[in-house]
Each structure stands twice: as structure tokens, then as C-alpha cells.
Amino acid sequence: MEQAVAASRLSRSWRLLEAGEIRRADLKQWRLTWARRGALRFEKKVRAAKRAARSELSVSRGEWTRHSFAQDPSLLSTKGLVDTLPRVHARDLSLAEFVEGFERPRRPVIIRGLCDGWPAAQQWTPERLLKRFGDHKFKIGSDDDGYAVRLKLKHIWRYFSHPQHGAVDDSPLYIFDGTFANRSGSRLMRRDYTVPSYFSEDLMKFAGEHRRPPYRWFVMGGPRSGTSVHVDPLATSAWNTLLTGHKRWALFPPGTPRELLKPPGVEREAATWFAQVYPRTQRGDWPAARPLDVIQGPGDTMFVPAGWWHAVINLDMTIAVTQNYCSTANFPAVWRRTKRGRPKMSAKWLRVLREARPDLARIADELAAAGNDASGTSSSSSSSRSSSSSSSSGSSSSSSSSSSSDSEGEGEGRRKRVVRAAAPQEGACGQATGGMAS
């Protein structure tokens, strides 16, 4: 709207200039005045968004740049990193092979070729997104009360490279929007990609679209933005398809002690975690499993199994789409966590499952009979009765159970506040520190 108004006024001014009713000097002064007003509006909106998203930092006192991460080239350097994560092309991996080789044993993997035919592969460039959605407000964080902090895409894009904001901020704001597929201004983006067949068994859809937790996000951010270490909530798995740029991942297996990965006194920001905590994981006295280091590039889809800790930092400008999901393979663990954290939703979910998936409803009933449906633990007998869950899936669900600080909340406003009250052990599906699930 603002762009249309400006264009209309400029067009009228040129007509007046041609008619001799205003001088060229007056037109030049008008354009300078309009530019100053635009800069002031941008500055006001960005500073307000930064205060709301991270109220603990003072904008005026320069606390967004207190670590000088933007001047530290080592933070984004990948020199010496050894990436051993398997890469498989979609044409060489059947659904059954994915389930048995990666999903059921909970092994991370990067799958290539999944987005080759997506419209998003061509349409989700910064230039085209600005043209389509420049005046639409995307979520860039949450305030202290859990309400969404939003900015227009044109302001966010300007922020990314602004010499007093995104270009120098230690941990820049970035888009992590879980409502893009539902809001009137951006819902057409949902047509630009297709959920890959490996992840299409979306069992939480039976709970109802409006009752289920947030589960899909549009992600866009510049260097040093990202998500601190966390476990995805409700024992869900996740996939993340990167369309532009490069992301660095650090993954830790289920059971890695929380106190090692989230030591007290460390900010909940990706840049801070990689600068202060990651180096500890490389020392000889690190008492747990070392991380899997991964560099994700354009066209790569990362599969993050349930229970895996992961931290992600953007190495350059990135655009991605990500979703959390529940499948037959991880249903027992998801059911236990959902029954405990979302009792009303789980009741509705179970009623629908009795009709749509009676095999899963029986598993839920067996867990209840064994007393394991709300405890966050699983007996081996219950796991063995499930045709879809390995014994490791059941046993590690308790070891990977986490507080709300472990799984970054990415719910919308009021929903997020309700989630915290009803389920202090869980966050809303997804993450954001400025949070992806990554």
C-alpha cells in the first residue's frame, strides 16, 4: 500500500513538472523528504520490533552488538569441519528404504532432489518474494507475553543488510513464520511446495487443523541468525528443505545430557551457542557424544529424527521451509508426550484415530493399560507390540524429554501462552530464537 501511494504521488509530481506547475528543484526536495520519512518509519518499526523480540537487550546502548560476532570471521567459518552425514538422492531411495534405514532407527540424513519440481525453487528468491509479499507482515519473534512480533517483508529485507542493524547484530532477527500457510496475505505460498512422500504420513492431521500444534514454517534469515540447541517437541521428527543459502547444523543423539548442551549463563541464541558452547564439544574432556557436523546447501532436505538435539546457524542468506510430523514409526512416543502435554487435543485425536487408524488407537490403549501413556516412558513390551516402533524409539523418548526451554516455542500469540500453561514440559511445535525447528 505504501509503495502504491508513493508511486501515485511521484507520478502526479512528474505530471505537474511537465506542465510547468512545479520546479525540478521542488520535486527533488519532495523526493528527499519522502526518503527521509521512509527511513524514519523503517527505523522506528525495526527498533520497536527488536525491543519486543528481545526485551533484555537495549537497542540504544548497543547491546545487540556487544559480542561483535559480525567482526569475527571464525563464527561462520567451516574450515576443519568434517561432515559425515549420509547424502542420498530421492531417485535412489524408496519410501520403504527411508523408513527402515533412517526413520525407524532414527538416523539423520540429507535427501537431495526433493524440491526439484517445486514452484518454490524458482519463486522463493528474495526478489520475487519481495514483489509478491513485500507488504505482508511475517513473524520474526515473540514478545515477553508470547505474542507474535511481525514486520513487513520489505522492512525485514532492508533490516538484513542495514549497517546499523542486521549487518552488525550479533544474532539478527529472522523470519520463522508458522502461520504463513493460513494468513490471507501469504497463504498462496502453500501451493509452492509439496510435502515429500517420505514425510507425508501426517498423523496429527487427525487431531484437526485448528487443534493441532503449529507444525510448518517459512524460514528466511541472514548470516548469524538461527536457532540454539533444542529438541523438537512432542517427540516429533522434522524435515527442513533449504532453497537458498547454506546452514550449519550440529546434531547430538538422544540421551545427550541437557546440562552439557545448555549450560547456565549462555544466551538462547544460535550465534552465542556456536561461539561459546560448541568449542567445548571439541575438547578432549567432553564427556558425551561429539556432534554430527553438517553443512546443508541449496536443494538439500535435512531429516531430523525425534529426540535428536540440534543447533542451526545460517552462514549466508537462507530461505527454507520446514515441518514437524508424526508418523507410524514414532507414534507411540508422540502419543505419550501429547497425552501428557495436550490432554484435550489427545482425546480428540484418539476419537478420530479409532475410526481412521484403529491399529494406532490400539497402541494408545495398550500404553494406557500398561500405565505408560502419560509418564513419558515406555516399556519394551509396549514398544514391541507396535509394528512401527523400534525399542530405541521407546527407550529414548524419556531420555530426550525436555523442558519448554529445550524445544523452542513457535506458536502464535495466545496459543503459545495456553501451551505453556497446559504443558510446562513441552513447547509448541517448532522453534525460533529470533526459531527452525531450524
N, C-alpha and C positions, 0 to 999 in steps of 0.2 A: 504494500500500500504506500509506504513512504517513498519507494522508488518511483511509483507511478505518479505520485503528487509532484515529486521533484522534476520528473521528465516533462510533465504537463506545464509546470511553471517555466522551465527552461525553454520549451517550445514557444510559449507565449512571449517570453522575453525576446527571443530571436525575431519573432514576427514584428514586435514593436521596434526592434532595432532596424529592421529592414524598412519599416515605414517611417523611420526617422523620428519616432516619438521618444526614444531614449538614446543616450550616448553610449558608445562602446565602453568608455571608462566606467559608466554606471553599471553596465552589465557585468564587467569584470569584478567590480566591487560586490555586486549582489552574489556572484558565484563564490567569492572568497568568504562572504558572510555565511552563506549556506553551508560551505565546507566546514567552517569553524563550529557552527551549530551542530552539524553531524558528528564532528569529533567530540564535542562536549557531551552529546547524548550517548555516544558509544562509551566514553569514559565513565559516565555516571552509571550506565547499565552494568558494565563489566565490574566496576568496583563494588556495586551492590551485590552482584552475583557471587563474587569472591568472598565478601563478608558473610553472606548467607551460607555458602557451601562449607566454609572453614572459619567459623567464628573465632577459633582460638588464635588465628593469625591476624595481625594488624596489617592492613594494606598500606596505610600512611607511614608506618615505621619500617617498612621494607622487610617484614618478616616472611614474605613469600619467597624471598631470595636469600635468606640467611645462611643457607648451606653452600651457596654458589655452585650448585650442581651443573648449571649451564656452562660454567667455565672449566668443568672437569671432564676432559675427553675420555677418561678411563671408565666413566659410568656407562657409556654406551658402546664401549669397545668390546668386540667379540674375539679379540686376539687371544689365542691359547685355549678357547673353549672347544671341547670335544663333544660333538653332537652324535650320539649313537642311536637315537630313536629310529625305529624302522620306518621306512617310507614304502608305501605300496600304491600303485596306480589302480584306480577303480576298475579298469578293464581286466585287471588280473586278480580281483578279489570278489568272490561271490558273497552273498548275504550269509550263507551258512558258514563260510570260511571266516568271515568277520566275527560272527557270534562265537564260534568255537575257538578261534585263535586270539581274539582280543577282548570282546565284550565279556564273555563268561569268566575267563581267567583275570580279567581286569588289567589288561596290558595297554598302556598308551600307544598310540600310533598316529602317524600323519598319512592321510589318504589324499592322493592327488587326482585331479581330473574331475572332481565332483561339480565344480561350478563352471565348467567349460561352456555349457549351453545356457547359462543363466543370463537374462537381460541385465542383471546387476553387474555382471562382469564388464559390460560396456557403459551402463547408465550410472553406476555409482563412482564416478570420478568427481573430484571437488568441483570442477567447472559445471558439470551437468547437474550435480546435486544443488549447487547454488542457484542455478537457473530454475530448477523445479521447486525447491523448497527454501529459498533464501529468506522468506518472510515467516517461515514456520518456526515455532519455538520447540527446541529439543531439550531434553533433560541433561543437565551437566552435574547434578549432585542433589543432595538433600540438606535441608536446614536442620537446626537443632531439634525441631519438633517432628521431623520426618517428612515434611512437605517437600515436594519437588521444587528444585531451583532450575529455571528454564531461561534460555536465551534464543533469540533468532539465529538461524544458521549463519546469516551474513555477518552478525556480530561475533559469533564463535570463530568463524573463519578468520576474521580480522584479528581477533584475540590471539590465535595460534602464532602468528608471526610478528605481533606487535612488540617493539623493542623494550617496552616498559611492562609487558605482561607475559604472554605465552613464550616468547623467545628467551626470557630470562628466569621465569618462575621455576623454583626447584621441582615442583610436581604440578605441572599445568592442569587446569581443568580440561575435561574432555567429555564428549557425548557418550553416555551409556543409557540409552532410552529404551525402557521396557514397554512403552505404550505406543511406539511408532506405528504398529500394525492396527491400532484401534482408533487413533485420533484422526479427525476429519482431514487435517492438513497433510498427513503423511501416510495414511492407510494404503495408498496405492503402492507403496514400497513393498508391501507384502506380495505383490504379484511379480516382483523382480527376481525372486529366488524360489527354489523348490527344496523342501526338506529331503536330503538324500535318503535312499531306501534303507540304508543301514540304521538310521535313527528314526524311522517313520512310525515305529510302533509306540505311539504316544499314549500310554495307558491313562495318564492323568486327564485326558480329554473326557473320560467318563465321569469325572467329578463336576464337569460343567465349566464352560469358558470363563464365566464370571466368578466362579467359586475357587477355581484352582489358583495356586500362587503364580506370580509373574514367571515367565519361562523363556521369553525370547527378547533379544536386544539388538538394536542397531548401535554400532560402536565406531567412533571416529575420534582420533586423537593424535597429537604430535609427539615429538621426542620427549622422553622422560615421564610421560603420562602412563598410567597403567593401574594395576591392582596389586596390593600387597598380598602376602601369602594367606591362603584360606582354603577351606574345603567346601565344595558345593553342597548346599543344604538338602535336607530330607533324603540323603543317600542317593541323589540323582546323579546320573552321568551327564556329560556335556559334549557338545561339538562346537567348534569355532572355525568358520571359514574366512580366511583373510583374502581380500580382494586387491588391496593396495598396501604397499609398505612391508615392513618387517617387524616381527615381535620376538622378543627373547623370553623364553619360559624356563623356570626352574621347578621341577616336579619332584615330590617326595612321596614314597609309598605309604599306604595306610599303616597306622601304628606309629609313625614318627611322632615323638613327644611334642606336644603343643608348646611346652615351656621352652624348648630349644628353638623352635621356629618363630615364636612370638615372645621374645624376652621383654620384660618390663622396661619402659622408658623409650621404646622405639616407636616413632610415629607410624601411623597406619597409612603409609604412602609407599607406592612401589619403588620410587627412586631412593627413599630412605632405606627400605629393606635391602635393596640390592647393594647399596653403598655400605651399610653397617652390619647386616646380618649375613648376607651371602658369603663374604670373606671368611667368616667363622666356619662355614661348612667345608672349606677347603683346607683347614688346618689339620695337622696330624692328630690333634686331641679331640676332633669332632666325634662324639660318641654314638652317632646314629648313621643311617644310610646317607651317602652323599647324593646330591640332587642329580636328576637327569637334566642335562643342559640341552636346550632345543632352540634352534633358530627357525622360525616359521616365516615362509616367504609367500609372495602372491600366488594364489591358486591352491595353497595348502589348506587342508582341513584337519585340525587337531582334534583327536578323540581323547577326552579326559575321563577315565573310568571313575565310578563312585569311590569316594574315600581318599582319593589322591589329593595331597596338598599341592598347591601351585601358586606361583607368583609370576606376574607378567609385566614386562616393561616394553613400551613402544620405542623402537630405535629410530624411527622416522615417522612421517605422516602415514597413518594407517586407517583403513576403512574395513570393517568386518561385520559379519552377522553371526550371532551365537544363540544357541538354545540349550536349555536343560531338559532332560527327558527321563521317563521311566519306561523300561521295557520288561518283558517277561523275565529276562536274566537277572534283573536287580529288584524285582517286585517285592520279595519278602523283606528286604532291608528298607525299601522305601515305605512299605506299608507300616512297619513298626514305627518308623520315625514320624510318619504322618498321623498315625493313630494317637501317638503321644502329643505331638505338637499341634495338630489341627483336628481335634476330635469331631467337630461338626462337619467339616469337609469330608473326613474319612467315613462318616456314617452315610453321607450321600453317595460317596464313591462306591462303598460296598454294596449299597442297594442296586446301583446300576450294574456293577460287576456281576451280580448274581444272575442277571439276565444276559449281559453281553459276553462275559468271560467267567462262567461258573467254575472253571478249573482254578482261576486265581482266587475266587471267593472261597473255595475250599481250603486253599493255602492260608488265607486270612483266618478262617475258622479254626484250623489246626493250630496256628500260632496262638490264638486266643485260648484254646483248650489247654495248651502247654504253658500258658501264662507268660508268653514271650511277645505278645502283640503290642505292649506298651512299655516294655522295660528297656528297649534299645539293645537287647542281647538276643542271641539266637542259639537254640540247642542244635547239636549236629543232627539229631533225628528229624527236626523240623526242616532243616536245610536239605537233608537227603530226600525227604518226601517231595520236594519241589523239583520238577523236571527241568527247571530253568535256573537253579541257583547252585553254584559250587559251594563247597564247605568254606572256602576262603571268603566268599561273599558274606556268609552269615557271620563268621567269627570276627571279621574286621569291621563290621558295622559298629560294634561297640567301641573298638579302639579308635575309630575315626569320628565318633560322636564329638560334637563341639559346641561351644557356647555361641551366642549370637555374634561375638567378635571374630569367630573363625570363619563363618560364612557371611560374606559381605551382603548387607541388605540392599535390595534394589527394587523394593515395592514402591507403589505410588502412594504418597501422602498418607491419607487416613488408613489405608490398608496396611501400610508399614507399621503404623502405631498399634493397630489391632494385633498384628502378628507378634509384636514384641510383648504385648500384654498376655496373649494367649499361649505363646510358646517361647519362653525365655531361652530354651536350649537351641532354638533354630533362628535363622534369618529367613527373609524372603528369598525365593529362588533367584540366584544371580549375585552380582557384586558390583560395587563401584566405589572407588576412592576419589573420585573426582568428578565404579565398578564396577567388568567381564569379569561375567564369570570369566571374562578376561579379554 
